[in-house]
Amino acid sequence: MPLDQKEFKDAVPHPKIGTPIDSPDAHPWYSIGPGIWELLLNGDQRSENKSVLQWYDPGTKSIQNEPIVHTYYEEVCFIRGGLKDLTLGQEWGMGAYAYRRPGMKHGPYVASAEGCLQFVKIMAAVEG
């Protein structure tokens, strides 16, 4: 699905801390794990070409216990709060940026006491 051209999109507050994953109150955010939410800004929710906001409730740990590896490119910029990479033992906060190629190991993560709001751009790897 091609990405749509958009000039601006109004801010949509993330779900309240502790919102159940199936709560209709979370809409238009959707759960990608307990305490972890996504808001689709552009693209398709199931696609490897999309832009999203991700929100981690304070202290939330990513659902993986092992480092995360995926088949797409990923760019991440922290808007508020931060995450700690449990494998590296390193923390990042507001303004931190990451660019990950397919196959790069990262995480798992735990959110700071403030939680973490991040912009994530996912791009499919092109063969050939």
C-alpha positions in Angstrom: 0.0 0.0 0.0 1.5 3.4 -1.0 1.9 6.0 1.7 -0.6 8.8 1.6 0.5 12.4 1.3 -0.6 14.4 4.4 0.2 17.9 5.4 -0.6 17.6 9.2 -2.4 15.3 11.5 -3.8 16.4 14.8 -2.3 14.9 17.9 -4.2 11.9 19.4 -3.4 11.3 23.1 -2.1 7.8 23.9 -4.3 5.5 26.0 -4.4 6.0 29.7 -1.8 4.0 31.7 -3.3 0.6 32.5 -5.8 0.6 29.7 -6.8 -3.0 28.9 -5.5 -4.2 25.4 -9.0 -4.8 24.1 -10.6 -1.5 25.4 -12.6 0.5 22.9 -11.4 3.6 24.8 -7.9 3.1 23.3 -9.1 3.7 19.7 -7.5 4.8 17.3 -4.5 3.3 19.2 -4.1 -0.5 19.1 -2.2 -2.8 21.3 1.0 -4.5 20.1 1.6 -6.0 23.6 0.6 -5.5 27.2 1.2 -1.8 27.9 2.5 -1.1 24.4 0.4 0.8 21.9 0.7 2.0 18.3 -1.1 4.8 16.5 -1.0 4.4 12.7 0.0 7.7 11.1 0.5 6.3 7.5 0.5 3.0 5.7 -1.2 -0.2 6.7 -1.1 -1.6 10.2 0.2 -5.0 9.0 2.6 -3.6 6.4 6.3 -3.2 6.4 5.8 0.3 5.0 4.3 2.5 7.7 4.8 5.4 10.1 3.5 5.0 13.7 3.7 6.5 17.1 4.4 3.9 19.8 3.6 4.4 23.5 5.1 2.2 26.3 3.3 2.6 29.6 5.8 3.4 32.4 8.0 0.4 33.4 6.6 -1.7 30.6 8.9 -4.4 29.2 8.8 -5.5 25.6 7.2 -8.9 25.2 10.3 -10.6 23.8 12.9 -12.0 26.3 15.5 -12.3 23.6 17.0 -9.6 21.3 14.5 -8.4 18.6 15.4 -9.1 14.9 13.2 -8.1 11.9 13.3 -8.2 8.1 12.6 -4.5 7.6 14.4 -1.2 8.0 13.4 0.9 11.1 14.0 4.5 12.2 13.1 5.5 15.7 13.1 8.9 17.4 12.1 9.3 21.1 9.6 12.1 21.7 9.1 11.7 25.4 10.5 9.4 28.1 12.9 6.7 27.2 13.8 3.0 26.9 16.5 0.8 28.4 18.0 -1.9 26.2 18.2 -4.8 28.6 20.9 -6.6 26.4 23.2 -3.6 26.3 22.3 -2.2 29.7 22.1 1.2 28.0 19.3 3.8 28.3 18.1 6.4 25.8 15.8 9.4 26.3 14.1 12.2 24.5 15.6 13.1 21.2 17.6 9.8 20.8 17.5 8.4 17.3 18.1 4.9 15.9 18.4 3.5 12.4 18.2 -0.3 12.1 18.9 -2.5 9.1 17.1 -5.8 8.6 18.7 -8.4 10.9 20.1 -6.0 13.4 19.7 -7.3 17.0 18.2 -4.8 19.5 16.3 -5.0 22.8 14.5 -6.3 24.6 13.4 -3.0 26.3 11.9 -1.6 29.4 10.3 1.8 29.5 11.4 4.6 31.9 9.3 5.7 34.9 7.9 8.3 32.5 7.0 5.8 29.8 8.1 6.2 26.2 6.6 7.9 23.3 8.4 7.3 20.0 8.0 8.0 16.3 8.8 4.8 14.3 9.2 4.6 10.5 9.2 1.1 9.1 10.4 0.4 5.5 10.3 -2.9 3.7 13.7 -4.3 2.5 13.9 -4.2 -1.3 15.3 -7.3 -2.9 17.7 -7.0 -5.8 
